[in-house]
Amino acid sequence: MIFNKVKDILSDYIDMDSNEIKLETRLAEDLGLNSYEFMSVIGEIEEEFDLELDEREIVKLISIADLLDYISNFKEENVFA
């Protein structure tokens, strides 16, 4: 479910069929997101999943898998908060 929602968000910013987005897809290199688009995607993800991405962690998000792991870990940590 998270993966599909992330693909939906990304599809507004890329010229690629969302079905072509895989876990190993790289955000900048494969999707061609520039820094403005990347930050816009991050903003939409924060809003959609009710989270705030740590700016120090954002630079570590290279692939879709990295992004999904971050979202999942954030959600898990906040279940117990």
C-alpha positions as CSV (number, residue, x, y, z in Angstrom):
1,M,0.0,0.0,0.0
2,I,2.8,2.5,0.9
3,F,4.6,1.6,-2.3
4,N,1.5,2.2,-4.5
5,K,0.9,5.6,-2.8
6,V,4.5,6.6,-3.3
7,K,4.2,5.6,-7.0
8,D,1.0,7.7,-7.3
9,I,2.8,10.7,-5.8
10,L,5.8,10.3,-8.0
11,S,3.7,9.9,-11.2
12,D,2.8,13.6,-10.9
13,Y,6.5,14.5,-11.4
14,I,7.9,12.0,-13.9
15,D,7.4,11.1,-17.5
16,M,7.3,7.4,-16.8
17,D,4.5,4.9,-16.3
18,S,4.2,4.3,-12.5
19,N,4.3,0.5,-13.2
20,E,7.9,0.9,-14.3
21,I,8.9,2.1,-10.8
22,K,10.6,-0.6,-8.9
23,L,12.1,-0.8,-5.4
24,E,15.6,-0.4,-6.9
25,T,14.6,2.7,-8.9
26,R,16.8,5.6,-8.0
27,L,15.0,8.9,-7.3
28,A,17.4,11.3,-9.1
29,E,19.2,9.1,-11.6
30,D,16.4,6.9,-12.9
31,L,13.4,9.2,-12.3
32,G,15.2,12.4,-13.2
33,L,13.9,14.4,-10.3
34,N,15.7,17.7,-9.9
35,S,16.1,19.1,-6.4
36,Y,12.9,21.2,-6.5
37,E,10.8,18.2,-7.7
38,F,12.5,16.0,-5.1
39,M,11.6,18.4,-2.3
40,S,8.0,18.7,-3.6
41,V,7.7,14.9,-3.6
42,I,9.0,14.8,0.0
43,G,6.5,17.4,1.0
44,E,3.6,15.4,-0.5
45,I,4.9,12.2,1.2
46,E,5.1,14.0,4.5
47,E,1.5,15.2,4.1
48,E,0.2,11.8,2.9
49,F,1.8,9.7,5.6
50,D,1.6,12.3,8.4
51,L,5.3,12.4,9.0
52,E,8.2,14.8,9.0
53,L,11.4,13.7,7.2
54,D,14.6,14.6,9.0
55,E,16.6,16.9,6.7
56,R,19.8,14.9,7.5
57,E,18.1,11.7,6.5
58,I,16.6,13.0,3.2
59,V,20.0,13.1,1.6
60,K,20.4,9.4,2.3
61,L,17.3,8.5,0.3
62,I,18.7,7.2,-3.0
63,S,16.1,4.6,-4.1
64,I,12.5,3.9,-3.7
65,A,13.4,1.1,-1.3
66,D,15.2,3.7,0.9
67,L,12.2,5.9,0.9
68,L,9.8,3.1,1.8
69,D,12.1,1.9,4.6
70,Y,12.2,5.4,6.0
71,I,8.4,5.7,5.9
72,S,7.9,2.2,7.4
73,N,10.4,2.8,10.2
74,F,8.9,6.2,11.0
75,K,5.4,4.7,11.2
76,E,6.7,1.8,13.5
77,E,8.5,4.2,15.8
78,N,5.4,6.3,16.3
79,V,3.1,3.4,17.0
80,F,5.0,3.0,20.3
81,A,5.4,6.7,21.1
